[in-house]
């Protein structure tokens, strides 16, 4: 197991430097999500959102993911956030994806920004680009399918406990059948 851990850690160290290169502008990532049919409609009604231009993920039995993001209320940047994830189970590969989390109301926003927030493994995620992000499969009550970023559709209620999460695969290939959750840390702007 020690060798597997070192291999997973090495893969993460190789993948993470590219996160800043792939990140681009936050505005570009927000615009991609606005143009996607599945997530675009949430911008008009959500209280706020957290956007991660790039999350890098790698694994070999033991895996991990990391990304930095910004939190907005309306269109105003109110704080920064980071996401970490540790997974255990069959997994092999690496990938990068963008993620956005919409807050349905102030209660959901306060829950996310109130300290260290964690999504359980049961949280639902809608993958906007079909077949490109197996790790973003849904395990909750919502599901998604599409032919591309601009014609995505969703099935079911995409808010889960006041939050809706969408991902867009950016690259890589990962096989996995794992258990794990995402943990977020929020830092308000001074």
C-alpha positions, 0 to 999 in steps of 0.5 A: 500500500505504501508504494501505491500511495507514493505512486498516487502522490507522484501522479498528483505532483505531476498533474497539479502544476498544470492546474494553473496553466489550464485555469485561464480566467475565472470569467472564461469558465463562468461563460462556458457554464453560462452557455451550457444549457444545463447550468446556464439557467441557474445564473438567473435564480441562484443566490451565488456560486463557487467556480473552479476553473481547473481541478486536477485529479489522479489516482492509482488505488489511492487518489486525490484531487485539488483545485482553487476557486472563487465564490460569488454572490450575484456577480460579486467576488466575495471570497476564495475557496479550495477543494481537496478530495481523497478517494480509495478504491479501484482507480487509475489515471488522471484528469482535469475538469472545471466545476461550479456549485450553485447555492439555491439560497442564503442558507446554502451559501452560509453552509458552504462558507461557514467553515470547512464544508464537505460533500458526501459521496452521495452528492449529485453531480451533473457532467455536462460533456457526455462520456468525458467525465466518468468520475463526475457520475451521479450517485444522487437523484439528479443525472445529466447527459449531453452531446456537448457543452452547448446543448446539455440537458438535465434530468431530475431536481439538480439541487441537492440540499440547496446546492447544484453541482456541474462539471465539464471535463477538460482532459485526461482519462480516469477509470474508477470505482471509488469512495470519497467526498469533496472537502472545501475550505472558504476564505472571505475577502478582507 
